[in-house]
Amino acid sequence: MAADQQPTVLVVEDEPAQREVLAYNLEAEGFKVSRAENGEEAMLLVQEIAPDIIVLDWMLPNLSGIEVCRQLKMRAETRGVPIIMLSARSEEFDRVRGLETGADDYVVKPYSVIELMARVRAQLRRTRPASMGERLEYEDIMLDAETHRVMRDGQELKLGPTEFRLLSTFMEKPGRVWSREQLLDRVWGRDIYVDTRTVDVHIGRLRKALCTHGGDDPLRTVRGAGYALG
């Protein structure tokens, strides 16, 4: 997994030993990991780091995992973040309750770490396919995340690394409008300070590259909001 495509996993687990085992295995798989030990901290971190997926324990002190899940799935900005719920509750009723609250998957403790890693990858293939090395297609544009190649109408395009990350972000969610701040977070990362005008410069370069061999500009500028593909 390329470093610039590492998805961020938020692990929410109140037991330190289990939290560290999860974090260790996720980092070994190439993911960036953030940790929360309770529901309140999880809610704050979700806003701060915008994780790509959440591994969430049901039994948390004060604000339970099921309530964290319910609140996140009610908010438009976090509704699409996949949540894998961990629970010692193995009854069908509990599993159904977890899924009906909005969890995308439900894993019963004790669980196989290998199986949990596979479930994390499966959810990310659905929501962040480029980060998992998948091939993306939109109209006549094809992006191969594994080989780092982009084709349009059968002809290869030359993109710089930043333009490649921008295009993969757009192609993962065609039609979605991304603000400059969201693109900065996703493409450059939260730890790097870049002026929002830099986004406009790289969007211009991406547009030029996409139209190298002709064809219409597939990127759309949404005044006061940002940019979208299609």
Residue pairs with C-beta under 8 A, 6 or more apart in sequence:
1 29
1 30
1 31
1 131
1 132
1 133
4 161
4 165
5 130
5 131
5 145
5 165
5 168
6 30
6 31
6 32
6 131
7 31
7 32
7 52
7 53
7 124
7 128
7 131
7 132
8 31
8 32
8 33
8 34
8 49
8 50
8 51
8 52
8 53
9 26
9 31
9 32
9 33
9 34
9 51
9 52
9 53
9 54
9 55
9 120
10 33
10 34
10 35
10 36
10 42
10 45
10 46
10 49
10 51
10 53
10 54
10 55
11 19
11 22
11 23
11 26
11 33
11 34
11 35
11 36
11 55
12 35
12 36
12 37
12 38
12 39
12 41
12 42
12 54
12 55
12 56
12 57
12 60
12 65
12 68
13 19
13 22
13 35
13 36
13 37
13 55
13 57
13 86
14 37
14 38
14 57
14 59
14 60
14 61
15 57
16 37
18 57
19 35
19 37
21 113
22 33
22 55
22 116
23 33
23 35
25 113
25 116
25 117
26 33
26 55
26 117
26 120
27 33
29 117
29 120
29 121
31 120
34 45
34 49
34 51
36 42
36 45
38 60
38 61
38 62
38 63
39 60
39 61
39 62
39 63
39 64
39 65
39 67
39 68
40 62
40 63
42 54
42 56
42 60
42 63
42 68
43 63
43 68
43 71
43 72
45 51
46 54
46 72
46 78
46 81
49 190
50 185
51 81
52 81
52 82
52 124
52 127
52 128
52 131
53 81
53 82
53 83
53 84
53 120
53 123
53 124
53 127
54 72
54 81
54 82
54 83
54 84
55 84
55 86
55 116
55 120
56 65
56 68
56 69
56 83
56 84
56 85
56 86
56 103
57 65
57 85
57 86
57 87
58 64
58 65
58 66
58 85
58 86
58 87
58 88
58 89
58 98
59 65
59 87
59 88
60 68
65 85
65 86
65 87
66 85
66 97
66 98
66 101
69 83
69 85
69 98
69 101
69 102
69 103
70 101
70 102
72 78
72 79
72 81
72 83
72 102
73 79
73 83
73 101
73 102
79 102
80 127
81 127
82 104
82 105
82 123
82 124
82 126
82 127
83 102
83 103
83 104
83 105
84 103
84 104
84 105
84 106
84 107
84 116
84 119
84 120
84 123
85 98
85 103
85 105
85 106
85 107
86 107
86 109
86 111
87 94
87 98
87 106
87 107
87 108
87 109
88 108
88 109
89 95
89 108
90 108
95 106
95 108
98 106
99 106
104 123
105 119
105 122
105 123
107 115
107 116
107 119
121 132
124 131
124 132
125 132
125 134
127 172
128 172
129 136
129 145
129 172
130 136
130 143
130 145
130 168
130 169
130 171
130 172
131 145
132 145
133 145
133 146
134 145
134 146
135 142
135 143
135 144
135 145
135 146
136 142
136 143
136 145
136 168
136 171
136 172
137 143
137 171
138 171
138 174
138 218
138 229
138 230
139 218
139 230
140 152
140 153
140 215
141 150
141 151
141 152
141 167
141 171
141 210
141 218
142 150
142 151
142 152
143 149
143 150
143 164
143 167
143 168
143 171
144 150
144 151
145 168
148 164
149 156
150 156
150 157
150 159
150 164
150 167
151 157
152 210
152 212
152 213
152 215
153 213
153 215
155 212
155 213
157 209
157 210
157 212
157 213
158 209
158 212
159 167
159 206
159 209
160 205
162 187
162 188
162 202
163 202
163 205
163 206
163 209
165 186
165 187
166 183
166 187
166 202
166 203
166 206
167 206
167 210
169 178
169 183
169 186
169 187
170 178
170 219
170 227
170 228
170 229
171 229
174 228
174 229
174 230
175 228
175 229
175 230
176 228
177 222
177 225
177 226
177 227
177 228
178 186
178 226
178 227
178 228
179 225
179 226
180 196
180 199
180 200
180 226
181 196
182 226
183 199
183 226
183 227
184 194
184 196
184 198
184 199
187 202
188 194
188 198
203 219
203 227
206 219
207 217
207 219
210 217
210 218
210 219
211 217
218 229
218 230
219 227
219 228
219 229
220 227
220 228
220 229
220 230
221 227
222 228
